[in-house]
Structures are given as C-alpha cells and as structure tokens.
Amino acid sequence: MRRRRAAVAAGFCASFLLGSVLNVLFAPGSEPPRPGPPPGPSPAPGPGRRGGRGELARQIRARLAEVQRYARGGPGGGRPERRRLMDLAPGAPGLRRPRPPRWPPGPGPRLGCAALRNVSGAQYVGSGYTKAVYRVRLPGGAAVALKAVDFGGHDLGSCVREFGARRGCYRLAAHKLLKEMVLLERLRHPNVLQLYGYCYQDSEDIPDTLTTITELGAPVEMIQLLQTSWEDRFRICLSLGRLLHHLAHSPLGSVTLLDFRPRQFVLVDGELKVTDLDDARVEETPCASSSDCTLEFPARNFTLPCSAQGWCEGMNEKRNLYNAYRFFFTYLLPHSAPPTLRPLLDSIVNATGELTWGVDETLAQLEAVLNLYRSGQYLQNSTTSSSIEYQHIPDSTIPQEDYRCWPSYHHGGCLLSVFNLAEAVDVCESHAQCHAFVVTNQTTWTGRKLVFFKTGWSQVVPDPNRTTYVRAPA
C-alpha cells in the first residue's frame, strides 16, 4: 500500500492534473475530465478554420491585455508593467516562457511548486468549460483546492478543433485561469476565496502549465441549504450582500459576475465565498441612450439610465443584485424566519427583485436584520412570560427521549438556537411533545445557545457542559 501511494504521488507531481495520472486518484463515483490527446505535434489548421494561427494569436493578445489591465489596477490602466504574463514572443509563432506575477505582500507565505511535491489524497472535485478543480492534502495536513486548465474541457477542445494548435489553445484557456488568479488577489475580501499560491510546470508536450492553489470550500447545494436553519441561510445571504457591496466598490471599480450561479460559490465555515472569477467584468456597459442599457433575465428585463458620460448607470451592480435575488434571496431569506423579522425580510426580497434598491441599501437592511436578531430585539413583541415553571438541573443532560423538528441542527433530534432562556421556554411550549430541554455550551455564529428539546426526563445523567430544564409538575 505504501509503495502504491508513493507511485501515485510521484505521478501526480510529474504530470499534474492530466487525466492519464489522475484517473487513479479520483473518488469513487466521480466523473473526472477526459484525458487530453496524446503528446505530439499539433495538427495544422484546416481550411475551414477562420483566421488560422493569426486569429488565435490575436485572441491570446486580447485576453492577455485584459489580465494586464486588472493587474495594473483597473479599467483605467495606469503605468504599464515591465513584466509580461504568458505573453506571445514578438514575431514568432510560438509562445514566450511565462513569468510568474509579482504580488504585493499578503498575509502568510506564498505556496509554490515545492508545496505540491508530496501531496496526498488527491480527489477530483468538478470542472466547468475551462477549468478542473481537485482537492489535495499538503504535507502539513492542510487541505487545499488546485485549479488547472481541463485538458478534456470544452474551451480547450473547441479551440483545438478550430485552430489545430494545442499549445496556443492551452495559452488562450490558461489566460482565464490567470485572470482569475489576478482578480482573487486584487479583490481580497472575507467573501472572496483566498489565493494561496501558484505553480508553473511542464505537462506532456505543453511547457509551463499553470496551477493555482486556493482555499478549499464546499459546493453550494441549494436543496441541502433549504433544509438548514434560517440562521445559517441568513448568514449566506448576509455574506452575499457583503460580497456584492465589496464588488460594487472594489479597488478595480464596479465588478460584475457574468456567470452568476450557485456553482460559482463555495461555503467555508458557513461563509459564502465567490470562487470563480474568470467571467468577471469590470468595465461598465457603454451606451448612447437608455435603450442600450437593458438588463435581460429569463423572467423579466430592466432598463437603466444612460449617463452623460456614455455609461449605463449601475449596470454591473444591478446585474449582481438581481442575480442574488433570483438565485439566493428569494429561496433562503424569508422561509422559517422569526415572525417579527419577516416584514423586513420581505422588503429586502421585494426591493432586490424590483431593483428599487442598490447594494448599499440592501446591505444596510441585511445588517439591520442581523442586529435585531443578535441583540434579541426581535423577541420584544413575540416572547411572553410563561405560566409554566421549569426545574433547573445544573451539570446534567438527557441522553435519550429525542424527537425531530424542523429545521434542526441535528437530524436525529430537535436542536435549535435560542437567544435566552425565555425563548427556550417559548419554543418548548410551542412543541406539543416537548417536556424538557437541555442547554449546551455550544453557540452559533451569532452567539446564540444551542438547545436540545426533549419529550421527557426519565433519565438524567451528569454532564459538566450542559444544563437541563424539566417542566415542573402542575
């Protein structure tokens, strides 16, 4: 077994992220990207391919210019950089050896190729049109995500079919990965996935293939989220509101996510983070009149004003906001929320669905909900003093006598968060089967206590981390 693991690790390092090696590393039941074509000279472009190598070179240069623009600091440009990232060699059909970007100093050391020499537990996570994502464990034990161009993906495959230049097509696809790497660095924020580093290395017949090393997150599964507590669902919406506010006021200008779907995000310790930025855009839409400023969505369209400077006002911001409404807010915000908070939550959903608010007002209202919830002010009109008394048994718990409720933090029982003891009593009295509850020393992200609700107290056992409350005899 040890010999096999050593062989896998060696193969992984030598030919990283190629299907011929990674097929032995995938988790059972996954569908990894198809292996790329065998090494060899690239086929010549056929007569039907428009523009041939010259057109491919033009596209690479255009994509490189976008990357350099973001690396300099935004659409306005600035002083040109001396380095050239994955640039075309002047006057030559080939490609110049790419040079790694020099980032401004960031938190913690940068990871490079040395960090990937002895990785373990490599596992295919997923792929899109351009990139494939893998999960690996570094020698120190930390789990990270690795992103690389998918050699069997749509972007590389369609380009090779059109231009017949595998190396050039790899460079074209890799520029999207490089763009994402630059944006992850430039847009640093708690709700943007962290970039840990990158590595250039040779793979098959393509020199200096690029791999990025990022924070690892869990995919966003909407069906699972609908079964979680309202508090956790609200946290995701608040995370999204904070992210959109940051994108609207970023150092690069207003950033829009052209490909805005749940699969572009991940969850890290309950926080929503954007992970896919290769389809982000900073430039606002130019216009001659308001008729040029139409935001089109499957369910409805919006027309925005055209500014005197010839730009559609707030189009990047409003596109992000409406997508947040239709993919997240409408499903996650109002359902099973505390009754006293629902009017405010309905206002947020309605205003973002009609685009009557911008991101600043939306975030302000989400933060107001958080303040009401975290401070317990939402209970002022709902919690009433109970006429039923509960006996306090410190340092104890009830190991059995569970019942299920929804939504619960525990699938086998009824585990809910409460602001204080009075709310725990109210919850117990609202459940016909509840006759006792156990307050744990665990808290949620808002600082609320987690409480188990029980059908009875026939067996109470010692537990220094919990306190039991049982309904006193009438």
C-alpha positions in Angstrom: 0.0 0.0 0.0 2.8 2.4 0.9 4.6 1.6 -2.4 1.4 2.4 -4.4 0.9 5.7 -2.6 4.4 6.7 -3.4 3.9 5.9 -7.0 0.7 7.9 -7.2 2.3 10.9 -5.5 5.3 10.8 -7.9 3.0 10.5 -10.9 0.8 13.4 -9.6 3.8 15.7 -9.3 5.4 14.7 -12.7 2.3 15.1 -14.8 0.0 17.2 -12.7 -3.7 17.2 -13.4 -3.5 15.2 -16.6 -6.2 12.6 -16.9 -3.8 9.7 -17.5 -2.4 10.2 -14.0 -5.4 11.5 -12.1 -7.7 8.7 -13.0 -6.2 6.6 -10.2 -6.8 9.4 -7.7 -10.5 10.1 -8.2 -13.0 9.4 -5.5 -15.4 6.5 -6.4 -18.4 7.6 -8.4 -16.9 10.8 -9.7 -16.6 11.7 -13.3 -13.2 13.3 -13.9 -12.3 15.2 -17.0 -11.3 13.2 -20.0 -7.6 12.7 -20.7 -6.2 15.0 -23.2 -4.9 13.9 -26.6 -1.6 12.1 -26.7 1.6 14.1 -26.9 2.7 15.1 -30.3 2.9 17.9 -32.8 -0.3 20.0 -33.1 -2.3 19.4 -36.3 -2.2 22.1 -38.9 -5.3 24.3 -39.1 -7.7 23.2 -41.7 -9.1 25.3 -44.5 -12.4 25.9 -42.7 -10.8 27.4 -39.6 -11.2 31.2 -39.7 -8.0 33.2 -39.4 -5.8 30.3 -38.5 -2.9 30.9 -36.2 -3.1 34.7 -36.6 -6.6 34.8 -35.2 -5.6 32.6 -32.3 -2.7 34.9 -31.6 -5.0 37.9 -31.7 -7.3 36.3 -29.1 -4.4 35.5 -26.9 -3.1 39.0 -27.0 -6.6 40.4 -26.3 -7.0 38.2 -23.3 -3.5 39.0 -22.0 -4.3 42.7 -22.3 -7.3 42.2 -20.0 -5.2 40.4 -17.4 -2.5 43.1 -17.5 -5.2 45.8 -17.1 -6.5 44.1 -14.0 -3.0 43.5 -12.6 -2.3 47.3 -13.0 -5.4 48.2 -11.1 -8.5 48.5 -13.2 -10.0 49.6 -16.5 -8.2 52.9 -16.4 -4.9 51.3 -16.8 -2.0 53.2 -15.2 1.7 52.9 -15.7 2.5 49.8 -18.0 4.1 46.9 -16.2 7.5 45.7 -17.3 6.7 42.1 -16.9 4.6 40.2 -19.5 2.4 37.4 -18.2 2.3 34.4 -20.5 3.0 36.7 -23.4 3.4 36.0 -27.1 7.0 36.1 -28.3 7.2 39.0 -30.7 7.3 37.9 -34.3 7.3 34.2 -33.5 4.6 31.7 -33.9 5.5 30.1 -30.5 5.0 31.4 -27.0 7.4 33.1 -24.7 8.0 31.3 -21.4 5.6 32.8 -18.9 6.9 34.6 -15.9 5.0 34.4 -12.6 3.4 37.6 -11.4 4.9 39.5 -8.5 2.1 40.1 -6.0 2.0 42.8 -3.3 2.8 41.3 0.1 -0.1 39.4 1.5 -1.0 37.5 4.7 1.2 34.4 5.1 3.8 32.8 2.9 3.0 32.0 -0.8 2.8 28.4 -1.8 4.6 27.3 -4.9 5.6 24.1 -6.7 7.5 22.8 -3.7 4.3 22.6 -1.8 2.9 20.1 -4.4 5.7 17.6 -4.3 4.3 15.4 -1.6 0.6 16.0 -1.7 -1.8 13.2 -0.7 -5.4 12.3 -1.1 -5.9 13.9 -4.5 -9.5 13.9 -5.4 -11.4 15.3 -8.4 -14.0 17.9 -7.3 -15.5 19.2 -10.5 -15.0 21.1 -13.7 -16.6 23.7 -15.9 -16.0 24.9 -19.5 -12.3 25.8 -18.8 -11.0 24.6 -15.5 -10.9 21.4 -13.4 -10.7 21.5 -9.7 -9.0 19.0 -7.4 -8.7 18.6 -3.6 -5.4 17.6 -2.1 -3.8 17.5 1.3 -0.5 19.2 1.7 2.4 17.6 3.7 1.5 19.6 6.8 -2.0 18.2 6.7 -3.9 21.3 5.3 -6.4 20.6 2.6 -6.4 23.0 -0.4 -8.0 23.3 -3.8 -6.0 23.1 -7.0 -7.2 24.6 -10.3 -5.9 23.9 -13.7 -7.0 24.0 -17.3 -9.1 21.0 -18.1 -7.4 19.2 -21.0 -10.6 17.5 -21.9 -12.8 20.5 -21.3 -15.0 22.5 -23.7 -12.7 25.6 -24.1 -9.6 23.7 -25.0 -11.3 21.1 -27.1 -13.3 23.6 -29.2 -10.2 25.8 -29.7 -8.1 22.8 -30.9 -10.8 21.8 -33.3 -10.9 25.3 -34.8 -7.3 26.3 -34.9 -5.4 22.9 -34.6 -2.8 24.5 -32.2 -2.8 22.7 -28.9 -0.2 24.8 -27.2 -1.6 28.1 -28.4 -5.1 26.9 -27.3 -3.8 26.0 -23.9 -2.4 29.5 -23.5 -5.7 31.0 -24.5 -7.5 28.9 -21.9 -4.8 29.5 -19.3 -5.3 33.2 -19.5 -8.7 32.8 -18.0 -7.1 31.0 -15.1 -4.5 33.7 -14.9 -7.2 36.4 -14.9 -9.0 34.7 -12.0 -5.7 34.5 -10.1 -5.2 38.2 -10.5 -8.7 39.0 -9.5 -8.6 36.8 -6.4 -5.6 38.8 -5.3 -6.9 42.2 -6.3 -10.3 41.7 -4.7 -9.2 40.3 -1.4 -12.2 40.1 1.0 -13.6 37.7 3.6 -16.2 36.6 1.0 -13.6 36.1 -1.9 -11.8 32.8 -1.9 -8.2 33.1 -0.7 -5.4 32.6 -3.2 -2.6 30.7 -1.5 -0.2 30.5 -4.5 0.5 29.0 -7.9 2.9 26.7 -9.8 4.3 26.6 -13.3 5.4 23.2 -14.5 5.7 21.1 -17.7 2.9 18.7 -18.6 3.2 16.4 -21.6 4.0 18.5 -24.6 3.0 21.8 -23.1 5.7 23.7 -21.1 4.9 25.8 -18.1 1.3 24.8 -17.4 -0.3 26.9 -14.6 -1.9 25.5 -11.4 -3.4 27.8 -8.8 -3.6 26.8 -5.1 -6.6 28.2 -3.3 -8.6 27.9 -0.1 -10.9 24.8 -0.1 -14.6 25.2 0.1 -17.7 23.0 0.0 -20.0 23.3 -3.1 -23.3 25.2 -2.6 -26.1 22.7 -2.7 -29.4 24.6 -2.7 -31.5 21.6 -1.8 -29.4 21.0 1.3 -29.4 24.7 2.2 -33.2 24.7 2.2 -33.1 22.1 4.9 -30.8 24.0 7.2 -31.7 26.5 9.9 -32.9 30.0 9.0 -29.9 31.4 10.9 -27.4 29.6 8.6 -29.4 30.6 5.5 -29.4 34.2 6.6 -25.7 34.0 7.1 -25.3 33.0 3.4 -27.4 35.9 2.3 -25.6 38.4 4.5 -22.2 37.0 3.1 -23.5 37.6 -0.4 -24.7 41.1 0.5 -21.3 42.0 1.9 -19.6 40.5 -1.2 -21.7 42.5 -3.6 -21.1 45.7 -1.7 -17.3 45.0 -2.0 -17.6 44.2 -5.7 -19.5 47.5 -6.3 -16.8 49.5 -4.5 -13.7 47.4 -5.3 -10.2 48.9 -6.0 -10.8 48.0 -9.6 -14.1 49.7 -9.9 -17.6 48.1 -10.1 -17.2 44.3 -10.8 -20.0 42.2 -12.2 -20.1 38.4 -12.3 -21.3 37.5 -15.8 -21.6 33.8 -14.8 -23.6 34.1 -11.6 -24.9 30.8 -10.3 -24.7 28.9 -7.1 -21.9 26.7 -8.5 -19.7 29.8 -8.8 -19.6 29.9 -4.9 -18.4 27.7 -2.1 -19.0 27.6 1.6 -16.1 28.0 4.0 -17.0 27.5 7.7 -20.6 28.7 6.9 -19.5 31.8 5.0 -20.3 32.2 1.3 -17.3 32.9 -0.9 -17.0 33.5 -4.6 -14.5 31.1 -6.2 -15.0 31.5 -10.0 -13.9 34.9 -11.3 -12.7 34.1 -14.9 -16.0 35.5 -16.2 -16.0 38.7 -14.1 -16.0 42.0 -15.8 -15.0 45.5 -14.5 -15.9 47.7 -17.4 -19.4 49.3 -17.4 -21.6 49.0 -20.5 -21.2 51.9 -23.0 -24.4 53.5 -24.3 -25.7 56.2 -26.5 -29.2 56.2 -24.9 -31.2 54.3 -22.2 -32.3 51.8 -24.9 -28.7 50.5 -24.8 -29.0 49.8 -21.1 -31.3 46.8 -20.9 -30.7 44.1 -18.3 -32.2 40.9 -19.6 -33.1 38.0 -17.4 -35.3 34.9 -18.1 -38.2 36.2 -16.1 -38.0 40.0 -16.8 -36.0 42.9 -18.2 -34.9 46.2 -16.7 -33.9 49.4 -18.4 -31.3 51.6 -16.7 -30.4 55.2 -17.4 -27.5 56.1 -19.7 -25.2 58.6 -18.0 -23.9 61.8 -19.6 -20.5 60.1 -19.8 -22.0 57.4 -22.0 -22.1 54.5 -19.5 -25.1 52.5 -18.3 -25.5 53.7 -14.7 -25.1 50.9 -12.1 -25.5 48.1 -14.6 -22.7 45.9 -13.1 -24.1 46.4 -9.6 -27.7 45.8 -10.5 -26.9 42.7 -12.5 -25.2 41.2 -9.5 -28.1 42.2 -7.2 -30.9 40.8 -9.3 -28.9 37.5 -9.7 -28.5 37.4 -5.9 -32.3 37.8 -5.6 -33.2 35.1 -8.1 -30.7 32.5 -7.0 -30.4 33.1 -3.3 -32.6 35.7 -1.5 -35.9 34.5 -2.8 -35.3 31.0 -1.6 -33.2 31.4 1.6 -34.3 34.6 3.3 -38.0 34.5 4.3 -38.8 30.8 4.9 -39.0 29.8 8.6 -37.6 33.2 9.7 -38.7 34.6 13.1 -42.2 36.1 12.5 -41.2 39.6 13.7 -38.4 39.7 11.2 -40.4 38.6 8.2 -41.7 42.1 7.2 -38.2 43.4 6.9 -37.0 40.3 5.1 -39.9 40.5 2.6 -38.9 44.1 2.0 -35.4 43.0 1.1 -36.7 40.3 -1.2 -39.2 42.6 -3.0 -36.8 45.5 -3.3 -34.0 43.4 -4.8 -36.5 41.6 -7.1 -37.6 45.0 -8.4 -34.2 46.6 -8.3 -35.5 49.5 -6.3 -32.5 49.3 -4.0 -28.8 49.3 -4.8 -26.3 47.2 -2.9 -25.6 49.8 -0.3 -29.2 49.9 0.9 -29.6 46.1 0.6 -26.5 45.5 2.8 -27.7 48.1 5.3 -31.0 46.3 5.7 -29.4 42.9 6.0 -27.1 44.3 8.7 -30.2 45.7 10.5 -31.7 42.2 10.5 -28.5 40.8 11.9 -28.5 43.5 14.7 -32.1 42.7 15.6 -31.5 39.0 15.7 -28.2 39.0 17.5 -29.4 41.5 20.2 -32.7 39.7 20.8 -34.7 42.8 20.0 -36.8 40.7 17.6 -38.2 39.0 20.7 -39.7 42.1 22.3 -43.1 41.6 20.7 -43.2 37.8 20.5 -41.9 36.3 23.7 -44.4 36.3 26.6 -43.8 35.3 30.2 -44.8 31.6 30.7 -47.0 30.5 33.5 -45.3 27.1 33.5 -42.3 26.7 35.6 -39.2 24.6 34.7 -36.9 23.0 37.2 -33.2 23.8 36.8 -30.8 20.8 37.0 -27.2 22.1 36.5 -24.3 19.9 35.1 -26.7 17.4 33.6 -28.2 16.2 30.3 -30.9 13.8 29.0 -29.2 11.3 26.6 -32.4 9.9 25.1 -36.0 11.0 24.6 -35.4 12.9 21.4 -37.9 14.0 18.8 -37.4 15.5 15.4 -38.3 19.1 14.5 -37.6 21.3 11.5 -35.3 23.0 10.9 -32.8 21.3 13.3 -29.1 21.3 13.6 -29.2 17.6 14.5 -31.0 15.2 12.1 -31.8 12.7 14.9 -33.3 15.2 17.3 -34.5 18.7 17.9 -31.5 21.0 18.3 -32.3 24.7 17.8 -30.6 28.0 18.7 -32.2 30.4 21.2 -31.3 33.9 22.4 -32.1 33.3 26.0 -33.8 31.0 28.5 -37.2 32.7 27.9 -37.0 31.9 24.2 -36.1 28.3 25.0 -39.2 28.0 27.2 -41.4 29.5 24.4 -40.0 27.0 21.9 -40.6 24.1 24.2 -44.2 25.2 24.9 -44.9 25.6 21.2 -44.0 21.9 20.6 -46.7 19.6 21.9 -44.2 16.8 22.6 -41.7 18.9 24.5 -41.5 18.5 28.3 -37.8 19.3 28.9 -34.8 20.9 27.2 -31.0 20.8 27.6 -28.9 24.0 27.2 -25.5 23.2 25.8 -22.3 25.3 25.9 -22.2 25.5 22.1 -23.1 28.7 20.3 -23.9 29.6 16.7 -22.1 32.2 14.6 -24.3 34.9 16.2 -23.5 33.8 19.7 -26.9 32.1 20.4 -27.0 29.0 22.5 -27.8 25.6 21.0 -30.6 23.8 22.9 -31.8 20.2 22.7 -35.6 19.8 23.2 -36.8 16.5 24.7 -40.0 14.6 25.2 -39.3 13.8 28.8 -36.7 13.3 31.5 -36.9 9.7 32.7 -33.1 9.5 32.6 -30.9 12.5 33.6 -27.2 11.9 33.7 -24.2 14.1 34.8 -22.6 16.4 32.1 -20.5 19.4 33.2 -21.1 21.1 29.8 -24.9 21.1 29.9 -27.8 22.3 31.9 -31.2 20.5 32.0 -34.6 22.2 32.4 -37.6 20.0 33.1 -41.2 21.0 33.3 -42.3 21.2 36.9 -45.4 19.2 37.9 -48.6 21.2 37.7 
